Amino acid sequence: MTEESFVKVVRMSEYQNEPSGDTEQFRAFARGGEAESTAGGPNIALILVGLAAVVIVIAVVAYLAI
C-alpha cells in the first residue's frame, strides 16, 4: 500500500526589495547625520514610567491574590 503525495512548488517573486534602503539613505548614514526616524523616537522616561506602573499593578494583584 503506497500513498503518493504531491507538493505544489510556488515560484519566488521577481521583485527584490533591498532592506538596506537606497544609496542616498546609506550616504546620509555614513556621513553621520542623524536619521529622521530617530527624531520622533520613543521617550525613555515614558517607557520607564509605564514599566514601573505595570510592575506595581502586578505586585498589587499578587498581594490581593494571597
Stockholm file with secondary structure:
# STOCKHOLM 1.0

chainA/1-66         MTEESFVKVVRMSEYQNEPSGDTEQFRAFARGGEAESTAGGPNIALILVGLAAVVIVIAVVAYLAI
#=GR chainA/1-66 SS CCCCCCCCCCCCCSCCCCTTCCHHHHHHHHHTCCCHHHHTCCCHHHHHHHHHHHHHHHHHHHHHHC
#=GC SS_cons        CCCCCCCCCCCCCSCCCCTTCCHHHHHHHHHTCCCHHHHTCCCHHHHHHHHHHHHHHHHHHHHHHC
//
